Amino acid sequence: MIVITGATGALNGATTERLLQQLPPGDITVVTRDTAKAQHLADRGVTVRYGDYRDAASLPSAFEGADQLLLVSSNDPSADAVSLHRTAINAAVRVDAGRVLYTSHQGAATDTPFKPGRDHAATEQLLAESGLPWTSLRNGFYLHSLDWLLGPWRDTGRIIVPAEGPVSWTSRTDAADAAATILLSPGAYDGPTTITAGAAPTFAEIADIASETTGRTIGFDVVDPDEWVAGQVGAGSPEPMARFLLGMYEAAQGGYFAGTDPLLGSLIDREPQTVRDHLA
C-alpha cells in the first residue's frame, strides 16, 4: 500500500491523481489534517485517514500498513519544520514503513542561505539515521514561483532582484509525475534523487526570454539587498517574509540551485517544462 501525506495539496495531490491512473484506489491511502478536503478521493475508493505532523499520536495509525510512505515537507515558513518532520519519521519507524519518500529540494544543504534548504538537509539526515529505506525527492525550485519572484515585470517592464544566479526552475506537475513513477518503481531509487528541469537560467537570462516571448524589451537590474527588502515591505510584504525570500536569491547567487539532471525527462517520458514555456 502507498500512503501519501499532503494529498489535498498541489504537489502530492497531483502525484495521487497520476497514481490513480495506474493503480486501484484500494492500493492508495491518503493522510490529511482535514478529511473533508479529501472527500473527492474517498468517493473514488481511496482510504482517507486523519493525521497531522503536529499531533504525534495521530500518525502511527495513519501510516499503518505503508509499503511506501510519501511525506510532504512542511510549507509553513514560521514552523519548526525539522521537528515536524522528525515526528513523522519517528511514526514511520514505529510502524516499520517499507520505504519513506520525502519531498525535498535540490538546494538541500546545511550552509545554504535559504532556510528551507537547511531544513531539508536536516530532514535527510534524520531519514539516513532512521534505519528505514528512504528516497529524498530533491525537486528543482518550482517554476510557478516565478510568478511572484520576478515581481510585477509585466507591468513595469523590468525584472528587479537582490542577487543574481542560475536556478533549475522545475514544473511542479513534472515533479509530481516523477514522484508517481518512482513510487511505481519501489526500491529503484535510493537516497537523494535530483529531479530538475534541463536548464538553469539566470535571472538576466530570464529577462531575455521574457523579452523574446512578449515582443517587448524587458530590463533587468540587481539592486542592494536592503533596498530590495525595503521595497518589498513598502509594497505590503512583512519584513520577515521579505528576508525569507531574500535567502532564496542569495542561495541562487551561491549556486545552490544551479545543477541540472536528465533524470526528470526519463521519469516522465517527455521534455520537462521550461521557463520559456511558462512565460509564454
C-alpha positions in Angstrom: 0.0 0.0 0.0 1.1 3.5 -0.8 0.4 6.1 1.9 0.5 9.7 0.9 0.5 12.8 3.1 -0.4 16.2 1.7 -2.7 14.7 -1.0 -5.1 17.6 -0.8 -2.2 20.0 -1.7 -1.0 20.8 -5.2 2.2 18.6 -5.3 1.2 15.4 -3.7 -2.4 15.8 -4.9 -1.1 15.7 -8.5 1.0 12.6 -7.6 -2.0 10.9 -6.2 -4.0 11.6 -9.4 -1.3 10.2 -11.5 -1.1 7.0 -9.3 -4.9 6.6 -9.6 -4.4 6.3 -13.4 -2.3 3.2 -12.9 -3.4 1.6 -9.5 -6.6 0.5 -8.0 -7.8 3.1 -5.5 -7.7 0.5 -2.7 -3.9 0.5 -3.1 -3.7 4.1 -2.0 -4.3 5.7 1.4 -4.1 9.5 1.9 -3.4 11.2 5.2 -4.7 14.7 5.8 -5.4 17.1 8.6 -8.9 17.8 7.3 -10.5 14.6 6.0 -13.4 16.6 4.5 -11.0 18.1 2.0 -10.2 14.5 0.7 -13.8 13.5 0.2 -13.3 13.6 -3.6 -10.7 10.9 -3.1 -12.8 8.8 -0.7 -15.7 8.9 -3.2 -13.4 7.2 -5.7 -12.4 4.4 -3.2 -9.2 5.8 -1.7 -8.8 5.3 2.0 -8.7 8.6 3.9 -7.1 8.8 7.3 -6.6 11.7 9.7 -3.1 12.6 10.5 -1.2 15.7 11.5 2.6 16.2 12.0 1.7 18.4 15.0 -0.3 15.5 16.5 2.2 12.8 17.1 -0.4 10.4 18.4 -2.3 10.5 15.2 0.5 9.4 12.9 1.2 5.7 13.7 -2.4 4.6 12.8 -2.4 7.0 9.8 0.8 5.4 8.5 0.0 1.8 9.4 0.5 -0.7 6.6 2.6 1.6 4.4 4.8 -0.3 2.0 5.8 3.1 0.7 5.1 6.4 2.6 5.3 9.7 0.7 5.9 12.5 3.2 5.3 16.1 2.1 7.6 18.7 3.6 6.1 21.5 5.8 5.5 24.6 3.8 4.9 26.9 6.7 7.9 29.4 6.9 7.2 30.1 10.6 7.0 26.4 11.7 9.8 24.3 13.1 9.8 22.1 10.0 12.6 19.8 11.2 10.7 19.0 14.4 7.5 18.3 12.4 9.4 16.0 10.0 11.1 14.2 12.9 7.7 13.4 14.3 6.5 12.0 11.0 9.7 9.9 10.6 9.5 8.6 14.1 6.0 7.4 13.3 7.2 5.7 10.1 9.8 3.9 12.1 7.2 2.8 14.7 5.0 1.2 12.1 8.1 -0.2 10.1 7.2 1.5 6.8 8.7 -0.2 3.8 10.2 2.9 2.3 9.9 6.6 3.1 9.9 9.1 0.3 10.3 12.8 1.2 9.6 15.9 -0.9 13.0 17.6 -0.5 14.7 20.3 -2.6 17.6 20.5 -4.9 19.2 23.2 -2.7 19.2 21.0 0.4 22.4 21.9 2.3 23.5 22.8 5.8 25.1 26.1 4.8 22.5 27.5 2.3 21.2 31.0 2.9 17.7 29.7 2.1 16.1 28.3 5.3 14.0 25.5 3.7 17.2 24.2 2.2 18.7 23.8 5.7 15.5 22.2 6.9 15.6 19.7 4.0 19.2 18.8 4.7 18.4 18.2 8.4 15.4 16.1 7.5 17.5 14.0 5.1 19.9 13.4 7.9 17.0 12.2 10.1 16.0 9.8 7.3 19.5 8.5 7.0 19.6 7.8 10.7 16.1 6.2 10.8 17.2 2.8 9.7 14.4 2.7 7.1 14.9 2.6 3.3 14.4 6.2 2.0 14.3 8.4 -1.0 14.7 12.1 -1.0 13.0 13.7 -3.9 15.3 16.7 -4.5 13.0 18.8 -6.7 14.2 21.8 -8.5 12.8 25.2 -7.5 9.2 25.2 -8.6 8.6 27.0 -11.8 5.3 28.6 -10.8 7.3 30.6 -8.1 8.5 32.9 -10.9 5.0 34.4 -10.9 6.0 36.3 -7.7 9.8 36.0 -7.5 10.2 38.1 -10.7 8.0 40.8 -9.3 5.5 42.9 -11.4 7.7 42.8 -14.6 4.8 42.5 -17.0 3.5 45.9 -15.7 6.9 47.6 -15.1 8.9 46.1 -18.0 11.8 45.3 -15.6 12.9 42.4 -13.5 14.5 43.6 -10.3 16.2 41.1 -7.9 18.5 41.5 -4.9 21.0 38.8 -6.1 21.7 37.0 -9.4 22.3 33.3 -10.1 21.2 30.3 -12.0 18.1 28.2 -11.0 16.9 25.0 -12.5 13.2 26.1 -12.5 11.1 22.9 -12.5 7.4 22.4 -13.1 5.6 21.2 -10.1 3.4 19.0 -12.3 6.5 17.4 -13.8 7.9 16.8 -10.3 4.6 15.2 -9.2 4.6 12.9 -12.2 8.2 11.9 -11.5 7.3 11.1 -7.9 4.5 8.8 -9.1 6.9 7.0 -11.4 9.3 6.5 -8.6 6.6 5.2 -6.3 5.6 2.7 -9.0 9.2 1.5 -9.1 9.7 0.5 -5.5 13.3 0.4 -4.4 14.7 1.6 -7.7 15.8 5.0 -6.3 17.7 5.3 -3.0 18.8 8.3 -1.0 19.0 11.8 -2.5 17.4 11.8 -6.0 17.7 15.0 -8.1 14.6 16.0 -10.1 15.2 19.1 -12.1 14.5 20.7 -15.5 17.2 20.5 -18.1 18.5 24.1 -17.8 19.3 26.6 -15.1 18.9 30.1 -16.5 20.0 33.2 -14.5 17.5 36.0 -13.8 19.3 38.1 -16.5 18.7 35.2 -19.0 15.0 35.0 -17.9 14.7 38.7 -18.7 16.0 37.9 -22.2 13.5 35.1 -22.5 10.7 37.4 -21.3 11.7 39.9 -24.0 11.5 37.2 -26.7 8.2 35.8 -25.5 6.4 39.1 -25.1 8.0 41.1 -28.0 8.9 43.8 -25.5 12.3 44.8 -24.1 12.3 43.6 -20.5 15.0 45.2 -18.5 17.0 43.7 -15.7 18.6 45.1 -12.5 20.3 43.7 -9.4 19.7 46.1 -6.5 21.1 46.3 -3.0 19.5 43.6 -0.8 18.4 46.0 1.9 16.9 48.3 -0.8 15.0 45.3 -2.2 13.7 44.3 1.2 12.6 47.9 1.9 10.8 47.9 -1.5 9.0 44.6 -0.6 8.0 46.0 2.8 6.8 49.2 1.2 4.6 47.1 -1.1 3.0 45.4 1.8 5.1 42.4 2.5 6.0 41.7 6.2 9.7 42.2 6.6 10.3 38.6 7.9 8.8 37.2 4.7 10.9 39.6 2.6 14.1 38.5 4.3 12.9 34.8 4.0 12.7 35.3 0.2 16.0 37.2 0.1 17.6 33.9 1.2 16.3 32.3 -2.0 18.1 34.8 -4.2 21.2 34.6 -2.2 21.2 30.8 -2.5 20.8 31.2 -6.2 23.8 33.5 -6.2 25.7 30.9 -4.3 25.0 28.2 -6.9 22.7 26.1 -4.7 20.1 25.7 -7.5 22.5 25.6 -10.4 22.7 21.8 -11.1 20.6 20.0 -13.7 19.9 16.3 -14.2 18.4 14.4 -17.1 16.6 12.0 -14.8 13.3 14.0 -14.8 12.8 13.7 -18.5 13.5 10.0 -18.3 11.0 9.5 -15.5 8.1 11.4 -17.2 9.0 10.3 -20.7 8.7 13.9 -22.1 10.7 17.1 -22.2 10.3 18.9 -18.9 8.5 22.3 -19.0 10.9 25.2 -19.4 10.9 28.9 -18.3 10.1 29.8 -21.9 7.0 27.6 -21.8 5.9 29.1 -18.5 6.4 32.8 -19.5 4.7 32.2 -22.9 
